[in-house]
Every structure is written in structure tokens, then in C-alpha cells.
Amino acid sequence: MGKFISITASPPLYVRSKLLCFSLLYFFTTLSLFLYVSLSRNQCVFRYSPFDPVQTNTFSYPSSYGEHKYALPTHRSSCSSPVFFSDYWTVLNEIQSICSDSSSSEKLRYINGNSESFGGNFSTQKRFSYFNHSDNDVEVPCGFFRDFPVSDSDRAEMEKCGLVVASAIFNDHDKIRQPVGLGVKTLETVCFYMFIDDKTLNSLFHHNVIPKNNPRDYRVGAWRIIKISKSENLYLNPAMNGVIPKYLIHRLFPNSQFSIWIDAKIQLMIDPLLLIHSMLVVPDVDMAISKHPFFVNTMEEAMATARWNKWGDVDGLRMQMETYCEHGLKPWNSHKLPYPTDVPDSALILRKHGIRSDLFSCFMFNELEAFNPRDQLAFAFVRDHINPMVKMNMFEVEVFEQIVVEYRHNLKKIKTSSYEEQEEEQKQKSLRIIQKKRRWLDYGSWSLNGSSCKSYLMEMWDDHH
């Protein structure tokens, strides 16, 4: 009896070749995505649409410049975007339309004159008397009681700017970082200005970032460099000089409709037009600023400022808090307001310039001159007591981490200063030694008897401890 042998027919050659092609296509696609995600800075696959007109890097630095810098790690674990960005061309057209149709917008009137300090050094009662601004014919104090030392050519260019991104580096405290992801029309629409002092300029010369034989109109990539000449009109503290462009940006750029302030320690990763549209235009607010990643209450920030020696004059910090408590500062949970926190991370501030945001900026500057340049401490008090009230978008930390990359300050200084600058630094060091260094080690360091902050502190501690 014969045996039957079953023969299994193999697939035709053309079928096997199709399977091979699909397998190879799948393999190389997967490999490409794996390499992209592994090597990508933000670990996200589709950060931009393939139709977005993103430019390449605007400037290449010498290798020695920034060798002492380190990016701070982010805790953001997913690539899901916490904020929606509209199409670039739609945003460009809409913002250009807003800027061209702004001739009828109201402007503040400012007190002019001369004073012993740049901001006028007004008393507490005088500063607070301007908070209720019901009449636009009333002039308000807003700095510039002494001349701000910039060149005439720089000033003329600043007055032409309709939308500005600004930053500042004093005392060679940071590195100039280029914005990333700019659209092809952004540099034609947005002005980028970096304010620096002589010490920072000398460092740029030292690293050949700017040639010494360069003309006076300095540029580094996207940034136009504005050198602030050494002047008795300014403050001894470099941090306070940085507050001038940070909070009086609407006065330095009087024809600007929108502005973005960015601390030099962070790098902008999203086109500023997209940011302004999504953070200001769409929610229809005057300002946008990030929530603080750790603190909610103003007093928590004040205690941390003293404990971590961010400001040496502890008696001055205490006086500031007592002043605000006496005039109505309350913990955030006592507010009948739509704000979830009293403490911002002010490294990034977006503004739509107008009566409300300009008032807030002016009054913030006055408080910083009166006490210290730690702007988180005055923020809630000014925000909650001015009239008209500023409409504010306090966005989540996850949004902040998506739109910027944060770096450490300079860890390695370059010795390029002159004898006069060294003498000035020694004077600053002597002033810090004279200041009292007492710490608030615990809550009991506050003497509550007779303190105007007693109810504030008791409510804060009861809620959190």
C-alpha cells in the first residue's frame, strides 16, 4: 500500500518580496522613531507640525563660552502638551492685525521730575495712594526720575518696536542664549533686546562672542545688545538695575503692544508669537506668569528668602511683610479671587500693554525699589490691591517647563573687570557684611505679639501644619 506524501506549497516569490519590503519598512521606521526620541532634547516625537516654518539656529558660540553652564533637569515625564498652539500663519496675521489697530488704546500718564533715586523713593502711604486709579488723567509714579543711560541710536530703535522680547545680564551673571523654534517671519515682527553692563560686555569680548572692533550696534544672533553705561543714575545693586527693563519695559518700548520678559537663566523654546497668542490673546488677559513650583503663600517665600540667604537684610524683609499685612495682605485661601497661588515664578512674564498691565508693572517697580528686588514678595499684594484689577493667567509649572529650558547661573567667573569695577564689587561685599544675617529657622522666630501679620501666620500654619 503506497504512502501519500503531502507537499505544502510555499508562497509565491512576489508575495515573499512584499512581506520583506513591509518588514524592512516597519523596521527602519521604528528604528528612526527610536533614535529620534532617544536623541531629542525634549523626548517628544511631534513637537512641531511638519508644516511649521521653523528656522535653524541663529548663532554659533565659541566653545569656551558657557563651558560652566548646566541645564536644570525637568520633572515633566510625558510629551502631552499642556497648552495648545495655533497655526503659525494664522497667529502671525492675527497679532499683526492687533498691533496695527492699536492707535486708539489708552495710555497712562507718568509723574516727571528729578529725584535722588531712579524710582523716586516714595513713602509707603504715597505709593499706596495711587493704587486706586479711577482717573486716567492722574499721573502715576513709574520710575525714570533719573536718566536711563542708553545711546540715542538704541533709544530710537527701541521706540520703533511693536512687539518685544527682552532680557538682561548684569555683573556677567548669565550666558546669552538664543531662542529656539522661530518662524520664518518672527525676526521681522519681533524685536529681541538684551540689556548688559560693562562687565558682561568685557566677558563677551573675552570669549570673542563680540569682536572688539565691532561697531557700537552690537548683535548676538537674534539679540540686539543694549549696553547700559555705568552711571550714578542707577542702583549699586546689579539685581535692582535688572528690575528696570523687567518691570518698566512698557516705558522703554513705548510703542510696543506686547512684550515677553525672559530671565537670562532660561532659554525660550517656543516662538514668541505662538506664546503671546495662546497665553494672552486667546484667554483675553493682560498678563501671563507661571506659578511658583514650591510655594503658595507669600510668607512662605519670605521665610525661604531669609533662610536661604537670597536677601541678607532680614530686618528689611520683616518690615516689608509687616507693611503688607498691616495694609491687608491675606493668605491665598482667604481671597475671594480666582487665583490659586500668591507666589509666581517671575522668570517669564508675558504682557499685553495697556492701562491695567502698565499700572501693575509701575506699582511693582515702586515696591521693589522701596524694599528689595525679590519680586515674588510684592506680587500678591500689588495684584490684589490695585484698581482696575489686572486680568492674569497664572499657568502651571508643566507649561513653563514646556516653553523654556532653565539653566544655572554662572558658576565660573571670568576676571575681566577693571580696577574701578573691582572696587565697586568690594563696596558691595562690605555692604552685605554690614547687613544683618539673622535667620528665620522656624515659625517661632516670629514674635506674634503685636505683629500685624499674626492673623496671616496663624491662618497659614493652621492650614498647612
C-alpha positions as CSV (number, residue, x, y, z in Angstrom):
1,M,0.0,0.0,0.0
2,G,1.5,3.2,-1.1
3,K,2.2,6.2,1.2
4,F,0.8,9.6,0.4
5,I,3.3,12.4,0.7
6,S,1.7,15.8,1.4
7,I,3.6,18.8,-0.1
8,T,2.9,22.3,1.3
9,A,3.2,24.8,-1.4
10,S,5.3,27.9,-0.4
11,P,4.0,31.4,-1.1
12,P,4.8,32.8,-4.5
13,L,8.0,34.8,-4.8
14,Y,6.2,38.1,-5.3
15,V,4.3,37.6,-2.0
16,R,7.5,36.9,-0.1
17,S,9.1,40.0,-1.6
18,K,6.1,42.2,-0.4
19,L,6.4,40.8,3.1
20,L,10.1,41.5,3.1
21,C,9.5,45.1,1.9
22,F,6.9,45.7,4.6
23,S,9.1,44.2,7.3
24,L,12.0,46.4,6.2
25,L,9.8,49.4,6.1
26,Y,8.5,48.7,9.6
27,F,12.0,48.1,11.0
28,F,13.5,51.3,9.6
29,T,10.5,53.4,10.6
30,T,10.6,52.0,14.2
31,L,14.4,52.5,14.3
32,S,14.1,56.1,13.1
33,L,11.5,57.0,15.7
34,F,13.5,55.3,18.4
35,L,16.6,57.2,17.6
36,Y,14.7,60.5,17.3
37,V,13.0,60.1,20.7
38,S,16.3,58.9,22.3
39,L,18.3,61.8,21.0
40,S,15.6,64.5,21.1
41,R,16.2,67.2,23.8
42,N,12.6,67.2,24.9
43,Q,11.9,63.5,24.4
44,C,8.9,64.3,22.3
45,V,8.1,62.9,18.8
46,F,5.9,65.6,17.3
47,R,6.7,68.9,18.9
48,Y,6.1,70.9,15.8
49,S,3.9,70.2,12.7
50,P,6.0,69.4,9.6
51,F,4.3,72.4,8.0
52,D,5.6,74.8,10.7
53,P,8.2,77.2,9.2
54,V,10.8,76.7,11.9
55,Q,14.2,78.3,11.4
56,T,17.6,76.8,12.3
57,N,19.9,78.1,15.0
58,T,20.6,81.8,14.7
59,F,24.1,81.9,16.2
60,S,27.0,79.6,17.0
61,Y,29.1,80.4,20.1
62,P,32.8,79.8,20.7
63,S,33.3,76.5,22.6
64,S,34.7,78.3,25.6
65,Y,31.6,80.5,26.1
66,G,29.3,78.7,28.5
67,E,31.5,75.8,29.4
68,H,30.5,76.4,33.0
69,K,26.7,76.1,32.4
70,Y,24.4,73.2,33.2
71,A,20.7,72.8,32.3
72,L,18.4,72.1,35.2
73,P,16.5,68.8,34.9
74,T,12.8,68.9,34.4
75,H,10.2,66.7,36.2
76,R,7.9,66.6,33.2
77,S,7.5,62.9,32.3
78,S,5.2,62.9,29.3
79,C,5.1,64.6,25.9
80,S,1.5,65.6,26.1
81,S,1.3,69.3,25.6
82,P,-0.3,71.3,28.4
83,V,-1.0,74.2,26.1
84,F,-2.4,74.4,22.6
85,F,-0.6,76.4,19.9
86,S,-2.5,77.5,16.8
87,D,-1.2,77.5,13.3
88,Y,1.8,79.8,12.9
89,W,0.5,81.8,9.9
90,T,-2.9,82.3,11.5
91,V,-1.2,83.6,14.7
92,L,1.1,85.9,12.7
93,N,-1.7,87.5,10.8
94,E,-3.9,87.9,13.9
95,I,-1.1,89.5,16.0
96,Q,-0.1,91.8,13.2
97,S,-3.7,92.9,12.9
98,I,-3.9,93.6,16.6
99,C,-0.7,95.6,16.6
100,S,-1.8,97.7,13.5
101,D,-5.1,98.5,15.1
102,S,-3.9,99.8,18.5
103,S,-3.7,103.6,17.8
104,S,-6.7,104.3,20.0
105,S,-5.6,102.4,23.1
106,E,-5.4,104.5,26.2
107,K,-2.0,105.3,27.8
108,L,-1.0,106.1,31.4
109,R,0.3,109.4,32.3
110,Y,3.5,109.5,34.4
111,I,5.0,111.8,37.0
112,N,8.1,113.6,35.7
113,G,10.8,115.4,37.5
114,N,14.1,114.7,39.3
115,S,14.8,112.7,42.4
116,E,17.6,111.2,44.4
117,S,16.8,107.8,43.1
118,F,15.7,106.4,39.7
119,G,12.3,105.4,41.1
120,G,11.6,108.4,43.2
121,N,11.8,106.6,46.6
122,F,8.2,107.4,47.6
123,S,6.8,106.7,51.1
124,T,4.5,103.8,51.8
125,Q,1.4,106.0,52.1
126,K,2.3,107.9,48.9
127,R,2.8,104.6,46.9
128,F,-0.4,103.1,48.1
129,S,-2.4,106.2,47.4
130,Y,-2.0,105.6,43.7
131,F,-3.4,102.0,43.8
132,N,-7.0,103.1,43.2
133,H,-6.6,104.6,39.7
134,S,-10.1,105.7,38.7
135,D,-9.0,108.7,36.6
136,N,-6.6,108.3,33.7
137,D,-5.7,112.0,33.8
138,V,-4.0,111.4,37.2
139,E,-0.2,110.9,36.8
140,V,1.4,107.9,38.4
141,P,4.9,107.3,39.7
142,C,6.7,104.9,37.3
143,G,10.5,105.4,37.5
144,F,12.7,107.5,35.2
145,F,13.2,110.3,37.8
146,R,16.8,110.0,36.6
147,D,18.2,109.3,33.1
148,F,18.4,105.7,31.9
149,P,21.9,105.6,30.2
150,V,21.3,104.1,26.7
151,S,22.6,105.6,23.5
152,D,20.4,107.7,21.2
153,S,20.6,105.2,18.4
154,D,19.4,102.4,20.7
155,R,16.6,104.5,22.1
156,A,15.4,105.4,18.6
157,E,15.3,101.7,17.6
158,M,13.5,100.7,20.8
159,E,10.8,103.3,20.1
160,K,10.1,101.5,16.7
161,C,9.5,98.1,18.3
162,G,5.9,96.9,18.3
163,L,6.4,93.5,19.9
164,V,9.5,92.9,22.1
165,V,11.3,90.0,23.9
166,A,13.6,91.4,26.5
167,S,16.2,90.1,28.9
168,A,19.2,91.5,30.9
169,I,22.6,90.3,32.2
170,F,24.3,92.4,34.8
171,N,27.6,91.5,36.5
172,D,28.3,88.7,34.0
173,H,25.7,86.6,35.8
174,D,24.4,84.5,32.9
175,K,25.1,83.5,29.3
176,I,23.2,84.9,26.3
177,R,21.0,82.1,25.0
178,Q,19.4,82.0,21.6
179,P,15.6,81.4,21.2
180,V,14.7,78.1,19.5
181,G,11.9,77.3,17.0
182,L,11.4,80.8,15.5
183,G,9.1,81.0,12.5
184,V,10.5,82.5,9.2
185,K,8.7,85.8,9.7
186,T,9.3,86.2,13.5
187,L,12.5,88.1,13.4
188,E,10.8,90.6,11.1
189,T,7.9,91.0,13.5
190,V,9.5,90.6,17.0
191,C,12.4,92.6,18.5
192,F,14.9,90.8,20.8
193,Y,16.7,93.1,23.2
194,M,19.4,92.1,25.7
195,F,20.5,94.7,28.3
196,I,24.0,94.3,29.7
197,D,26.6,96.2,31.7
198,D,30.3,96.8,31.1
199,K,31.4,93.7,33.0
200,T,29.2,91.5,30.8
201,L,30.4,93.2,27.7
202,N,34.0,92.6,28.7
203,S,33.2,88.9,29.1
204,L,31.7,88.8,25.6
205,F,34.9,90.4,24.3
206,H,37.0,87.9,26.2
207,H,35.1,85.0,24.6
208,N,35.1,86.6,21.1
209,V,31.3,86.5,21.1
210,I,31.5,90.1,20.0
211,P,34.7,91.3,18.2
212,K,36.3,94.3,20.0
213,N,36.5,96.2,16.7
214,N,32.8,95.7,16.2
215,P,30.6,98.9,15.7
216,R,28.6,100.2,18.6
217,D,25.4,98.4,17.4
218,Y,26.2,95.0,18.9
219,R,24.2,91.9,17.9
220,V,24.5,88.3,19.0
221,G,22.2,86.1,16.9
222,A,18.6,87.2,17.4
223,W,19.5,89.7,20.2
224,R,20.3,93.3,19.8
225,I,22.7,94.2,22.7
226,I,22.0,97.3,24.7
227,K,24.9,98.4,26.8
228,I,23.9,100.3,29.9
229,S,26.7,102.7,30.6
230,K,27.9,103.0,34.2
231,S,26.1,105.8,35.8
232,E,25.3,107.4,39.1
233,N,21.7,107.5,38.0
234,L,21.3,103.7,38.6
235,Y,21.5,101.5,41.6
236,L,24.5,100.0,43.3
237,N,22.8,96.6,43.3
238,P,23.0,95.0,39.8
239,A,19.8,93.0,40.5
240,M,17.9,96.2,41.0
241,N,19.2,97.6,37.7
242,G,17.8,94.4,36.1
243,V,14.4,95.2,37.5
244,I,14.3,98.4,35.4
245,P,13.8,96.6,32.0
246,K,11.9,93.8,33.7
247,Y,9.1,96.0,35.1
248,L,9.4,99.2,33.2
249,I,9.5,97.5,29.8
250,H,6.4,99.4,28.6
251,R,8.3,102.7,29.2
252,L,11.5,101.6,27.4
253,F,9.4,100.4,24.5
254,P,6.6,102.9,24.5
255,N,5.1,101.7,21.2
256,S,5.1,98.0,21.9
257,Q,1.7,96.3,22.1
258,F,3.0,93.0,23.6
259,S,6.1,92.0,25.5
260,I,7.8,89.0,26.8
261,W,10.3,89.3,29.7
262,I,12.7,86.3,30.0
263,D,15.3,85.9,32.7
264,A,18.7,85.3,31.2
265,K,18.9,81.9,33.0
266,I,16.2,80.4,30.7
267,Q,16.1,79.7,27.0
268,L,12.9,80.3,25.0
269,M,11.9,77.1,23.2
270,I,8.6,78.2,21.5
271,D,8.1,81.0,19.0
272,P,7.1,84.2,20.9
273,L,4.2,84.9,18.6
274,L,2.7,81.5,19.4
275,L,3.2,82.2,23.1
276,I,1.6,85.6,23.1
277,H,-1.4,84.2,21.1
278,S,-2.0,81.1,23.3
279,M,-1.2,82.8,26.7
280,L,-2.6,86.3,26.3
281,V,-4.8,86.7,23.2
282,V,-6.9,83.5,23.4
283,P,-7.7,83.8,27.2
284,D,-8.1,87.6,26.8
285,V,-5.8,88.6,29.7
286,D,-3.4,91.4,30.5
287,M,-0.5,89.2,31.8
288,A,0.6,85.6,32.0
289,I,3.1,84.3,34.5
290,S,4.0,80.9,35.9
291,K,3.0,79.6,39.3
292,H,5.9,79.0,41.7
293,P,7.0,75.4,41.7
294,F,7.2,75.1,45.5
295,F,5.4,77.9,47.4
296,V,1.8,79.1,47.6
297,N,1.9,81.7,50.3
298,T,3.8,85.0,50.2
299,M,5.1,84.4,53.7
300,E,6.5,81.0,52.8
301,E,8.5,82.7,50.1
302,A,9.6,85.4,52.5
303,M,10.8,82.9,55.0
304,A,12.7,80.9,52.3
305,T,14.3,84.1,51.1
306,A,15.7,84.7,54.5
307,R,16.5,81.1,55.3
308,W,18.4,80.5,52.1
309,N,20.1,83.9,52.3
310,K,18.7,85.1,49.0
311,W,18.5,88.6,50.5
312,G,20.7,89.4,53.5
313,D,18.7,92.2,55.1
314,V,16.3,90.1,57.2
315,D,15.0,93.1,59.1
316,G,14.1,94.7,55.8
317,L,12.2,91.5,54.8
318,R,10.3,91.5,58.1
319,M,9.4,95.2,57.7
320,Q,8.1,94.6,54.2
321,M,5.9,91.7,55.3
322,E,4.6,93.7,58.3
323,T,3.8,96.6,56.0
324,Y,1.8,94.4,53.6
325,C,0.0,92.6,56.5
326,E,-0.9,96.0,58.0
327,H,-2.5,97.1,54.7
328,G,-4.4,93.9,54.0
329,L,-2.2,91.1,52.7
330,K,-4.1,87.8,53.2
331,P,-3.2,84.1,52.6
332,W,-4.4,82.9,49.2
333,N,-7.2,80.8,50.7
334,S,-8.7,83.9,52.2
335,H,-9.1,85.5,48.8
336,K,-12.4,85.6,47.1
337,L,-10.4,85.7,43.8
338,P,-9.8,83.2,41.0
339,Y,-6.1,82.8,41.8
340,P,-4.7,79.5,43.1
341,T,-1.4,80.9,44.4
342,D,0.2,84.1,45.7
343,V,3.7,83.3,44.6
344,P,4.8,83.4,40.9
345,D,7.9,82.2,39.1
346,S,8.7,85.5,37.5
347,A,11.4,84.3,35.2
348,L,8.9,84.6,32.3
349,I,6.4,87.4,32.1
350,L,4.1,87.9,29.1
351,R,2.2,91.3,28.9
352,K,-0.4,92.9,26.7
353,H,0.4,96.5,27.2
354,G,-2.5,98.7,28.4
355,I,-3.8,100.6,31.4
356,R,-4.1,97.5,33.7
357,S,-0.8,95.7,33.0
358,D,1.1,99.0,32.9
359,L,-0.2,100.0,36.3
360,F,0.7,96.7,37.7
361,S,4.2,97.0,36.4
362,C,4.7,100.5,37.6
363,F,3.5,99.7,41.1
364,M,5.6,96.5,41.3
365,F,8.7,98.5,40.4
366,N,7.9,101.1,43.2
367,E,7.6,98.3,45.8
368,L,10.9,96.7,44.6
369,E,12.7,100.0,45.0
370,A,11.1,100.5,48.4
371,F,12.2,97.1,49.8
372,N,14.3,94.7,47.6
373,P,14.3,93.2,44.1
374,R,12.8,89.9,45.2
375,D,9.6,90.4,43.2
376,Q,7.7,87.3,44.4
377,L,7.2,89.1,47.8
378,A,5.4,92.1,46.4
379,F,3.5,90.3,43.7
380,A,0.3,89.3,45.5
381,F,-0.1,92.5,47.5
382,V,0.1,94.7,44.3
383,R,-2.1,92.3,42.3
384,D,-4.9,92.2,44.8
385,H,-4.9,95.9,45.8
386,I,-4.8,97.8,42.5
387,N,-7.8,99.1,40.7
388,P,-8.5,98.4,37.9
389,M,-7.6,94.9,38.6
390,V,-5.2,93.2,36.2
391,K,-6.5,90.1,34.4
392,M,-3.9,87.5,34.9
393,N,-3.2,84.0,33.6
394,M,-1.2,82.1,36.2
395,F,-0.2,79.0,34.3
396,E,1.0,75.6,35.6
397,V,4.7,74.7,36.1
398,E,4.3,72.0,33.4
399,V,3.6,74.7,30.8
400,F,6.7,76.7,32.0
401,E,8.8,73.5,31.5
402,Q,7.5,73.0,28.0
403,I,8.2,76.5,26.7
404,V,11.6,77.2,28.3
405,V,14.7,75.4,29.4
406,E,16.2,76.6,32.6
407,Y,20.0,76.8,33.3
408,R,22.1,77.5,36.3
409,H,23.7,81.0,36.7
410,N,27.4,81.4,36.0
411,L,29.5,79.1,38.2
412,K,32.8,80.2,36.8
413,K,33.6,83.9,36.6
414,I,35.9,85.5,34.0
415,K,38.3,88.0,35.5
416,T,38.0,90.8,33.1
417,S,37.0,93.7,35.4
418,S,38.9,96.9,35.7
419,Y,40.2,98.4,39.0
420,E,37.1,100.5,39.3
421,E,34.8,97.5,38.9
422,Q,36.8,95.5,41.5
423,E,36.5,98.5,43.9
424,E,32.7,98.5,43.3
425,E,32.5,94.8,44.0
426,Q,34.4,95.3,47.2
427,K,31.9,98.0,48.2
428,Q,29.0,95.6,47.5
429,K,30.7,92.9,49.6
430,S,31.2,95.4,52.5
431,L,27.5,96.4,52.4
432,R,26.4,92.7,52.6
433,I,28.7,92.2,55.6
434,I,27.1,95.1,57.4
435,Q,23.6,93.8,56.8
436,K,22.2,91.6,59.5
437,K,22.2,87.9,58.7
438,R,19.7,86.6,61.2
439,R,17.7,83.6,60.0
440,W,14.1,82.5,60.4
441,L,14.9,79.0,61.4
442,D,11.3,78.1,62.4
443,Y,7.9,79.6,62.8
444,G,8.6,80.6,66.4
445,S,11.2,83.1,65.2
446,W,8.2,85.4,64.5
447,S,7.1,87.3,67.6
448,L,3.3,87.3,67.1
449,N,2.5,89.6,69.9
450,G,1.7,93.0,68.3
451,S,2.6,91.7,64.8
452,S,0.3,92.9,62.0
453,C,1.0,89.5,60.4
454,K,-0.4,87.5,63.3
455,S,-3.7,86.6,61.6
456,Y,-1.9,85.8,58.4
457,L,0.6,83.5,60.0
458,M,-2.0,81.7,62.2
459,E,-4.2,81.0,59.2
460,M,-1.3,79.9,57.1
461,W,0.0,77.5,59.8
462,D,-3.4,76.1,60.7
463,D,-4.0,75.2,57.0
464,H,-0.6,73.7,56.3
465,H,0.6,72.1,59.6
